[in-house]
Structures are given as C-alpha cells and as structure tokens.
Amino acid sequence: MDVTLLGTGAPVGLPRPGCPCAACAVALGQDARAATALLVDGTLLLDLTPGAAFAAARAGHSLAGVRQVLLSHPHDGPAVEVPAGLPQPGRVPDGRELALLTGHRVRAVAMDAPGTGYAVTGPNGQRLLYLPPGAAPAGLENGNGAVESYDMVLVDVVGRPDALAKLRAVGALGPTTDVVAVHLDHDVPPGAELRRRLAAAGARAVPDGATLTVGVYEDVPDVPRRTLVLGGARSGKSVEAERRLEAFPDVLYVATGGQRGGDTEWAARVAAHRERRPGSWRTTETCDLVPLLAGDGAPLLVDCLSLWLTDVMDSVGAWDDAVWADGGERALRERVRELTEAVRASRRTVVAVSNEVGSGIVPATASGRRYRDELGRLNAAFAGECEQVVLVVAGQALVLRG
C-alpha cells in the first residue's frame, strides 16, 4: 500500500499566510508545507485541501482514480472546491467500517477532539492510521474489541505527542512502526530542529509530495536510552528533558529536590513543573537513584543531578574541611561511581537534567567552589555513560554527543 502526502502542514499551511514569525520566515523550499492530505493507492483521498489536484500532479499522480474522499476534521474558512470527477467528500461515523471495491477497508476511530481518525487496511493486509490535527485517540478497539497494531502512523506529533503515548501504551505502535509527523505548524522551527525533536519521539518528517510504502522499514533514529540535558538557570533544560519523553506512556518523574516547608518560591517552582507534565506520568521524590536505575520499568526523568549532588555532599560532610579531608571526599567519589555504574548498566530509558555552572562567576566561598568543581566532575562522569548529551542555551538545544 502506497501513500502519497499531497501536503504535510497544518490546516492553514506552513508558512501561515501573513505570519511574520521566525519559523514561518524560514519555512521555504521543502520546509514549506501545504495542508495535510493523503492519497492512498491512488484510490482513497483522506482530507481534501485547496490545490489537491495540482499537488497530486506535482507528485506524479492523478486524482482521476479516486473513488472515496474522506474528511478527518472540520474545515474553517470558505468551502473547498471539489475538483471535477471527484466524489463528494464525507466522514464515516465513529466505529463504522467502510469497504471499498479496491479491497481497502477504512474504519473510523473516535478522537478526544473534534475530528475523525481513519484506520486503513490495504488489500494485502498492511495497516496505517491517520489522525486529525490536535487530536488523540479516544478508543482504538476494532469491531471485535481488539486493538490493532499499525505499520504506519501519521499523526500530529508536535501538537499532540501524548497521542503517540496512548498508541504505545496499548500496543498499537511498535518498534518497527513508521511514525510520520503531519499537520506541521510553526510551533517549532523547520529543518534540523524539527528533525531533532521528532527523532526524540521516534518519528520523522517528509516533504510534501513524498510517496511512502506502508510496511517498508525506515531507518528512523532510535530514541537514545540515556540522555543528559545540561543548562544554566532558566535555560529551558527541564522543558527540553520533558519534551523528550512526552510521547511515551508511564514515565516516572524523579524529583530530587524534595519538599521545602515554608519556602513559597520553591513551592511555586514545583507547581509549575507539575502543571507542565502529562497527567499519565508518575512522580517520586527521592535521591536514591541507584535502585531505580537497576530496576526494570517505565522511562525515568531525573530532575536534577545538581540537587542529588547537594544531598550527597550534605550526607558525607563535604562542607566541613576536616571531614572532607578525613574521608568525605572519598565517600563522595564512591557515591558518584555507584551512580555512573548504575547508569551504564541500566536497561531503562533515562533522561537526566543537570546544571552547567562552570562557565559563570567564580564562587566567593570555598564551599561554593567545591560544589562547582564536584558538579563539573559529576556531569562529565554521567555524560560519559550517555548516548546523547545536550546543552540548552536560551531555550535552544545544542547536541554535544549523539
């Protein structure tokens, strides 16, 4: 089963007409995208957009063989003109299945937002799932109450990464599923930054006009098992770390800062972090990271190593010069070694956050300089065990490794 993407952009396209933003300003060439529409085996058109006939011609196809046109979401603005010879577009009621004479079967999938998803099974059994913009599945069971797995999923990865999480949670999306991002808007810059963010979710983007074969393996970069995200204060490092796991279900958020009774500023920070996180994530407050890394289970997001280090330095008496010289330093080195060995041996997906403090003002106190030095050593040791290391500056992620 072949799928030609006549467009891969948001309903208003990319760049947005009249939008002066930086993302729209550089959305040129293959980064320019018409509204998303799919032509399946030349016979089924999913979503009718302005200029669909010209888009098909540019891709080397014709709409003359289309026997069914289905819409996935409400279309704002003026009505789209139906090219001559095309059947009138319609929508299939949720849960209903449509059988085409060509041997394709189309099942309507209920969404949690206005719109309809379509599960298409080709004549040879390949399956694809197409979801409308800004929506995630509300139910994936077929008529027999079972959840099907898909060879290809076309979804709004940037706008609704939790849709991928839901698909992964029920087994509809597996390690060989080709996840293609569609309905792309100006939420992220195009080009390399878009590809990097999609790769972190196990997805990819293709240019308008691309024809894909459902069921053929695509070499999408694997999601790194271990990632260290570094950055200064308010650099966006926590947001970057959370973004890397928001397309996965059952993430365990490990908060190393704990509670600070009476500290209203700290409470506000904790509340802001919780508000950002998906509702399906779980949270544990602990600095005992080694057992978590040793066990099996959901991906871990550790925020952050700098607070873990503070806790360990407290426990070994690192702030007292005499204690530090009389075994405190050795105890700290041992704790760091235990942590890095646990990271190396861990089979879980791990994303850890840490502060990069070595480029700022030299601390005025001996204890401050000791903490700065030990955090630098910890970051270097932890990074040495990670497939990917990222430095976040002013909200922009710079890949240092991987």
Secondary structure, DSSP 8 states (H G I E B T S, - for coil): -EEEEEE-B-TT-BS-TT--SHHHHT--GGG-B-B-EEEETTTEEES--TTHHHHHHHTT--STT--EEE--S---SS-----TT----B---TT-EEE-TTS-EEEEEEBSSSSEEEEEE-TTS-EEEE--TT--BS--B-TTS-B---SEEEE-TTT-HHHHHHHHHHTSS-TT-EEEE-SB-TTS-STHHHHHHHHHTT-B---TT-EEETT---------SEEEEEE-TTSSHHHHHHHTTTTSSS-EEEESS---TT-HHHHHHHHHHHHHS-TT-EEEE-S-HHHHHHS-SS-EEEE-HHHHHHHHHHHTTTTSHHHIIIIIHHHHHHHHHHHHHHHHH--S-EEEEEE--TTS---SSHHHHHHHHHHHHHHHHHHTT-SEEEEEETTEEEEEE-
